[in-house]
Amino acid sequence: MKSIILMTAVALFSTAIANAQIKNATTETVKVYGNCSMCETTIEKAANNKNISKADWNEETKMATITYDSKKTTVDAVLKNMALAGYDSPKYLAPDEAYNKLPGCCKYERESKPVTKVDHSKMDHSKTAMKHDEHAGHDMQTQSKDQQEANQLQPVFDNYFSVKDALVKTDGATASAKAATLLLAIKAVKMETLKADEHTAWMEWEKNIKSHAQAISETKDVATQREHFSSLSTGIYILTKSAKSNLQVYWQNCPMFNDGKGANWLSKESAIKNPYYGSMMLTCGKTIEEIK
Amino acid sequence: MDLQKTIYKKLLPVVFSSTKKITIHMKSFVSIVILLCMFLTVSAQTKTIYTCPMHPEVQMSKAGVCPKCGMTLEARKITAKKVQPKKKVEPKKPVKEVEKPVQHSEHHNTITEEKKLPSTDAKKEVLNQATERVNQAPGKAVEYHLYITDAMVNYTGKLKKGFAVNGQIPMPTLTFTEGDTAVIYVHNRLNEETSLHWHGLILPNKYDGVPWMTQRPIKAGETKLYTFPIVQNGTYWYHSHTTMQEQSGLYGAFIIKKKANSPKVRESDLIPDYSLVLSEWTDYKPKNVHRMLHNATDWFAIKKNAAQSYAEAAQAGHFKTKLKNEWKRMMAMDVSDVYYDKFLTNGKPENSWNLLSGSRAKAGDKVRLRVVNGGASTYFWLKYAGGKITVVANDGEDVEPVEVDRLIIAVAETYDLVVTIPADSTAFEFLATAEDRTKSTSLWIGSGIKQLALPLPRLKYFEGMKMMNGMMKMNGDLDDMGMNMSLNQMDMNVVMYPEITGEAKKKGTTEPREVEIDSNSKKDAGVMQGMDHSGHNMYNSNAMSDIVTLNYAMLRAPYKTTLPNAPTKTYHFELTGNMNRYVWTIDNKTVSEADKILIKKGENVRIIMHNNSMMRHPMHLHGHFFRVLNGQGEYSPLKNTLDLMPMETDTIEFAATESGDWFFHCHILYHMMSGMGRVFSYENSPVNDELPDRKLADRKLFKDDRAFHFMAENDFATNGNDGMAMYQNTRWSINTEWRLGYTRHHGQEVETHIGRYLGKMQWLMPFIGFDWRYRKIETDHMGMKDYETNLFGQTNTKDNRRQFSLGVVYTLPMLVQAQAEVYHDGNVRLQLMREDIPIAKRLRMHFMVNTDKEYMGGFKYILGKNVSLTTHYDSDMGFGAGISLNY
């Protein structure tokens, strides 16, 4: 009994403190787009500024109740912080980079983001393909449907490039996460719909790339990841050659990796960004083959 | 924004000038002009405004209350409308007799308000000129009146003094068309001198606007006419060239459109455009900022959270880096010197452009931004939330369009950028972030829901520190390790950019990078040669990420820019500097210490610059365009301001086609005021009648970089009163230290040193000194005096001691000051001292030990700009604590 009283007292006390924290408090309720409880945490964290502002976001209604010190900040400033964390509101649209960084479950429907008019003549295909992966649907309209069907292996390649980019940045955590996505993409490939050449190559290499993708996803140690990445690259290289991709890729070589034995990788750019040494040796290497 | 100024000051002259104008124009036989003026005057005369007695800048057309203080507005009849740039456009008119070429008569350059006649003459003359010019180029005289006034501004919640022109910050945008004649009256309504420089303009020397170099300053109350033919087009700007006025609001855009039928017109000239002046605001007085910089304040670093103390270094796993940094005698480095309260887009932290009034932007529309960096010392990163940015012009000159994700705009540069509005009913953020990334300023393009751009993440300072450690040789020179850096292609600072090189690593997850900086570059130079990559790209941000950043090598002129065939004179400039003492020089000489550089009309001048200092410098040449030799051959771009990052070497060249004296200087205001510049002087130029006494003019000109800066500090402690005062300039130092005990036994001591810093790094300072000390030497119970003996067995016996001394101070690694001093009685004293060891963000430690067996050590906690809490132990006075005040 005592403990209950104590707990109640503490609870009351802390609420009192919490309420006392924000002076000149003004409360407004604004719609903030989001999906899940993870979103709730992020949104509320973005709004929380000690003694100045806080928010309570409701997963059901998608409404955020924002309490703020009207002498020190504005509701706009709070909404801006939420947008910078990746969440749209009627006032602000999140930067695409911030939205793309959200975990998969949080990638809400961006209703308030107006359709971007894309100048098709100027869009190059590699960029479109990349966007397809990153934007997970919201600008699907930018990609024609037949193009998707044309290349089932595209998600595999795209995710491979994501792993590579993470290794270029020596970012083990991202590399691991991207490798996990790559693994999903590999599993999603329906072998029976592949074209003949692709089919053969896939039969031969699927196991190999799967195992290395898995190995990369299971560790955050960049050195280990890079070893597997070297083998993974060989498999992907064969696949790329077999696939009639309309993507220009470059098969590039780092002569130093693995005690001078060297290692290769695929890149969408001709410029060298070496994934084996990261910033230490970023532009060391050369293109040994151009694949179209 | 809260701008206050005196309404009388502002309005009265306008009344004058508008009545005046009628007479002038009547005389000028042009009936259209008369009609135009009449119309303007009539419409102005009927005007009634409602203004607040407290806030004269509030001027409403209807009665009501002041939006600022709620007071009832008072009606006020005025005969002129609200002061704003008075643009009188003289329509094309039939050419009258043209006998003499365009000439600017001399006697009316400076007109005081009292003397109205000459000014009338002046205007008549100007009109004649305009008429005359018609024959040569079908232009017109475009007249502006600029009233420079004091203004009270409020950017931070506090009212501070600034300067405004026609009641606004930035100064009004002046718009011309190529071929016009600019007629600009500058009315100085300040209590101090001023001047205006037309940045990037090709004009007669005497209108260039550098006080004591090309003209006399415009004295308080005076009016000066600047008039010159407009012989170019593009985005330029203008600003005060007097003291630090530029920092407080005296900057504005100067836009010259192409002639409609010009073959140079491109698509980007026909779309909606917007002039965007970037700048910064500090609540501190600029003169005080300058003084603080010279006194090596770390207050700005504290405000920026970039003190880079040992504790912060240890936390980031960079303790050794910090140690090595101090070993190499470097203080905490940053990409900018000054902390600013606000960064501004056309005078506001946030601004918006709804495009042409009425018509809303459609998705897919292209618009042009004319970006001017009018900041005194801030570089800005430019980014656009709506996608890529196409660079179409730089420093006013067209370039071949080049598409980038972002670019940095150096102080005083201008860029013309074309961006696309990708969607309807959305406002896209054009984000300008200060290079130090402390704050940013935005322009919203379009209207509707606001699409944010991703802000730039905070700099990884310790990565930068590590990089500098690698580059800095023990003698203070920078070693580029054979990378031949130039044209902003390699940015050493990329190591600090998380968006390019990844997030800062947490302590523990170490990566073997330390060694690699050296070995990598060696490998790059050796083993990797001949491979498919262009040299040393480890700092090339474009090679390191998907983000395309503009650099100078990407600029290409749309037409050939080769110089005429003429003999070429080549100069080598080494940009030198010293952050610790805030000395900025060329070849270790300030403007006042160096001779003018004589050049001949008709020759070509080539300058090879190498930046051997730790800061970047935007070098600006007045009155000329120079070619930047950037690998584009005959199509090398033309610029007037070129940024050099540390260790870069760039070559520029220009044809000497003018006459007179032209300033070439670093455009960071505080570097320029410290003397970082040179004067190019044409041989056999006609005497500038504004400055008949060259000696006097030079003396006045040199005053800026010869100035002494004062600082003082006093620690009111329980065990005594310690303090010091310093009065220093580029080379000389007068400093005095005192220690005042509260008892006779503790005594009182004052030491004064006058010295001169030697060498580029200024680590060595010989000095002469004078010591005065009074102390009651204790007598013990035996009647023996308790003399003090130093380590060398020398004693001093006097209670009241007066001594001359000779000595020398040298800064050792770890920034320890070693001092050796010989007194005239033969006594010798050696001393080691280190001040301001950054322990934590606000905590500093200091110690001193000498051969008089005195020692001292203590801590200081910095509370504010001028106040610290202190505690120290002193061998003479014991333990104490107190409050230290500093100026």
Contacts between the chains, C-beta under 8 A, distances in Angstrom:
chain1	res1	chain2	res2	distance
A	80	B	452	6.9
A	83	B	452	5.3
A	84	B	452	6.4
A	84	B	454	7.7
A	84	B	455	6.6
A	90	B	449	6.7
A	91	B	449	6.8
A	91	B	450	6.4
A	92	B	449	7.0
A	92	B	450	4.9
A	92	B	451	7.8
A	92	B	452	5.7
A	93	B	426	7.0
A	93	B	449	5.7
A	93	B	450	6.6
A	93	B	451	4.3
A	93	B	452	6.5
A	94	B	452	6.5
A	95	B	385	6.6
A	95	B	451	7.8
A	95	B	452	5.0
A	95	B	453	5.7
A	95	B	454	3.9
A	96	B	454	7.9
A	97	B	454	4.4
A	98	B	452	7.9
A	98	B	454	6.0
A	112	B	449	6.1
A	113	B	423	7.9
A	113	B	451	7.8
A	114	B	363	7.7
A	114	B	423	4.0
A	114	B	424	5.7
A	114	B	425	6.2
A	114	B	426	5.4
A	114	B	448	7.9
A	114	B	449	7.7
A	115	B	423	6.5
A	116	B	363	7.7
A	116	B	422	4.8
A	116	B	423	5.2
A	117	B	363	4.3
A	117	B	364	5.0
A	117	B	422	6.2
A	117	B	423	6.6
A	119	B	364	7.2
A	119	B	420	7.7
A	165	B	546	7.9
A	168	B	544	7.9
A	169	B	501	7.3
A	169	B	502	4.2
A	170	B	502	6.3
A	170	B	511	6.6
A	171	B	502	5.5
A	171	B	503	7.8
A	255	B	531	7.9
A	271	B	542	7.5
A	271	B	543	5.4
A	272	B	532	7.0
A	272	B	533	5.2
A	272	B	537	7.8
A	272	B	543	7.0
A	273	B	543	6.8
A	273	B	544	6.6
A	273	B	545	7.7
A	278	B	502	7.9
A	278	B	511	8.0
A	279	B	495	7.6
A	279	B	501	5.1
A	279	B	502	7.4
A	279	B	513	7.4
A	279	B	538	7.4
A	279	B	544	7.1
A	280	B	513	6.1
A	280	B	516	4.3
A	280	B	520	5.8
A	281	B	516	7.5
A	281	B	520	5.9
A	281	B	523	7.6
A	281	B	538	7.8
A	282	B	537	6.8
A	282	B	538	6.0
A	282	B	543	6.6
A	282	B	544	5.2
A	283	B	533	4.9
A	283	B	537	3.5
A	283	B	538	6.6
A	283	B	540	6.8
A	283	B	543	4.7
A	283	B	544	7.4
A	284	B	520	8.0
A	284	B	523	7.3
A	284	B	524	7.1
A	284	B	528	5.5
A	284	B	531	7.4
A	284	B	533	6.8
A	285	B	531	7.2
A	285	B	532	7.5
A	285	B	533	7.0
A	286	B	531	4.8
A	286	B	532	3.5
A	286	B	533	6.9
A	287	B	532	5.7
